[in-house]
Amino acid sequence: MTDAASDLETLVGEWLSIPELGDAIGLTQRQARRLVDDKVVLAHRVGPNNALCVPAAFVEDDHLLTGIEGTITVLLDARLSPDEALEWLFTVDPTLPIEGSPMTMLRAHRKAEVRKRASELAF
């Protein structure tokens, strides 16, 4: 595993495997994998088995976090790679109105500010 991959794994912290994602939101493993393939959620290979996983923070209660899909779309439209988008989402930004990262803002249901900043990445 490269240092960058290891750093991303540490930055995000808690991960869910594809079967765990499916269980968490009531989907089959195939449906959960489709969310990754369709870029509804971002995934990264983590751990000693290099398993494809998504950040646990993308799940709230028994569903995907409100606003995560649209935010990911904005980040990918800004030409960030999936790994760059994950790094951006989980990196602490002291200029945010809520202390923490863009994910902290999304989990506080403050997606407008996050998407505004994400869209500015394209310029």
C-alpha positions in Angstrom: 0.0 0.0 0.0 1.3 3.4 -0.9 1.7 6.1 1.7 -1.0 8.2 0.0 -3.4 5.2 0.2 -2.5 4.6 3.8 -2.9 8.3 4.6 -6.4 8.3 3.0 -7.3 5.2 5.0 -6.3 6.9 8.2 -7.8 10.3 7.3 -11.3 8.8 6.7 -11.0 6.5 9.7 -14.0 4.1 9.8 -14.8 2.2 6.6 -17.6 -0.2 5.5 -17.0 -3.1 3.2 -19.5 -3.5 0.3 -21.5 -6.2 2.2 -21.5 -4.0 5.3 -22.7 -1.0 3.3 -25.5 -3.1 1.9 -26.5 -4.4 5.4 -26.4 -0.8 6.8 -28.8 0.6 4.3 -30.9 -2.5 3.4 -29.5 -3.4 0.0 -28.1 -6.6 -1.4 -24.3 -6.7 -2.0 -24.9 -6.3 -5.7 -27.0 -3.2 -5.2 -24.4 -1.8 -2.8 -21.7 -2.4 -5.4 -23.8 -0.7 -8.0 -23.8 2.5 -5.8 -20.0 2.5 -6.1 -20.0 1.7 -9.8 -22.5 4.5 -10.4 -20.4 6.9 -8.3 -23.3 7.5 -5.9 -20.7 6.8 -3.2 -16.9 6.8 -3.4 -14.9 3.7 -2.5 -11.2 3.0 -1.8 -9.3 -0.1 -1.2 -8.3 -0.5 2.4 -6.8 -2.9 4.9 -4.5 -5.9 4.6 -6.9 -7.6 2.1 -7.2 -4.5 -0.1 -11.0 -4.7 0.3 -13.1 -2.2 -1.5 -14.8 0.0 1.1 -16.7 3.2 1.5 -16.4 5.7 4.4 -18.8 4.8 7.2 -19.6 8.5 7.5 -21.6 8.2 4.2 -24.3 6.2 6.1 -26.7 7.9 8.5 -29.0 5.6 10.5 -30.3 3.2 7.8 -29.7 5.3 4.7 -27.1 7.2 2.8 -26.3 10.6 4.2 -28.5 13.2 2.7 -26.6 15.3 0.2 -23.6 12.9 -0.3 -24.5 11.8 -3.8 -24.9 15.4 -5.1 -21.8 16.5 -3.4 -19.8 13.7 -4.9 -21.2 14.6 -8.3 -20.0 18.2 -7.9 -16.5 17.0 -6.8 -16.2 14.6 -9.7 -17.5 17.3 -12.1 -14.7 19.5 -10.8 -12.3 16.9 -12.1 -11.2 15.5 -8.8 -10.3 11.8 -8.8 -12.3 9.7 -6.3 -9.3 9.6 -3.9 -8.9 13.4 -4.2 -12.6 13.9 -3.5 -12.4 11.6 -0.5 -9.4 13.6 0.8 -11.2 16.9 0.2 -14.3 15.7 2.0 -12.4 14.5 5.1 -9.7 17.1 5.5 -10.2 19.6 8.2 -10.9 23.1 6.8 -10.6 25.9 9.4 -12.5 28.3 7.2 -15.8 26.3 7.5 -18.5 27.8 9.7 -18.6 24.5 11.7 -15.3 23.2 13.0 -14.1 20.2 11.1 -14.1 18.9 7.5 -16.6 19.2 4.7 -18.0 15.8 5.9 -18.6 17.4 9.3 -20.7 20.0 7.5 -22.6 17.4 5.5 -23.3 15.3 8.6 -24.7 18.6 10.2 -27.0 18.8 7.1 -25.3 22.0 5.8 -24.7 20.8 2.3 -25.1 24.2 0.5 -21.9 25.6 1.8 -20.0 22.4 1.0 -21.3 22.2 -2.5 -20.5 25.9 -3.1 -16.9 25.3 -2.0 -16.8 22.0 -4.1 -18.0 23.8 -7.2 -15.3 26.4 -6.8 -12.7 23.7 -7.2 -13.5 23.6 -10.9 -12.2 27.1 -11.4 
